[in-house]
Amino acid sequence: MVEEIVNEGRVKLHRFNPSGREIWTVVGSRGDQLVIESQPYCTCKHFHFAVLGGRDETCYHLSAVKKAKQASKFVKIEIDDEEYGRFLSMLASDLPPDLV
């Protein structure tokens, strides 16, 4: 599954300019998921219930970002800083209601 996500270009790096802020997302089966690899953190339900619940070490979204970065195989999207707030609002609107 992870390899398929990477090969289909579903891992995205959103880079905001001129600040250089970066947000990673993965298009999963239930929409765009925010991934923070350094934490590690993902907005998917699997992460919240299985990973944080101690049943799994990670989710496939986090694995996909790691693999895409290693292979330099991701979609890079350049966005102006003034769109940052709007982008976060749009991303939050994709989250399931029980996670917001």
N, C-alpha and C positions, 0 to 999 in steps of 0.2 A: 504494500500500500504506500509506504513512504517513497519508494523509488518512483512509483507511478505519479505521485503528487509533484515530485521534483521535476520529472520528465515532462509533465504537462504544463509546467510554468505556473503552478498554483502557489508557489512561495514568492512573496513580494516584499521588497524593501522600499518603504516610503521615506524618502530623504527630503527634509525641509530645508529650504535655503533662504537666507544665508546662514542660519544658525547651525546647520549640520545635524539637527536632531533626526533620529532614525526610529521608525516604527516598523516592526516586522509583522506581517499577517500571513495566514495560510487559508486558502479557500478550501474548506472542508465540506463534509456532507451536510452540515447545517449552517452554511454561510461562512463569512470571514471571521477568523479567530485571531485575536491579538496574542502574540507570543513575545515573551521577554525571556530570552535564553539565559541571560546572566543571573536571573533570580532563582531558579527557573519558574516560569509562570505561563499559563495559557488560560484563555477564557472559556475553553470548551467544558462541557459537563463532565466528560471523562476525567479531566484533570481535577475538577472540584470534588468529585465523589470518589474516584478510585485512587488517584495519586495522593491527594491530600488525606484521604482515608487510609492510606498505607497499604492498599492492595496492589498497586502498580508503581513502578519507578518513574514512569514518564508517559506522555501521550504521543500519538503519532504526529501531531502538529509540531511539538518541540523537536522530535526526531527529524522531521522534514526540514526544519530551518537549519539544524546542525548539518545535515547532509548537503543541503543546497549551498550553504556557505563553504563547506569543504570543497565542493565541486565547482564553486563559482557559477552556479546554475540557478539563478533566480531573476525575477523581473524587478528592475530598478525603476522607480517612479519618482521623478523630481517634482516637488510641490513648493510653492512660495510659503514663507512663514505665516503670512496673514490667513492662510487656509487651515492652519493647525487646529484651531478650535472647532471649526466646521467639520474637519476630518474626524476628530475625536467624537463629536456628536453623532456623526453618521455611523462610525464604528460601534458606538454604544447602542445605537438603535437596532443593530443586528444581534445583540446579545439576548439570550432567552430571558424572559421576565424574572425568573427565579434567581438570576445571577446579578441583576442590576440593583 
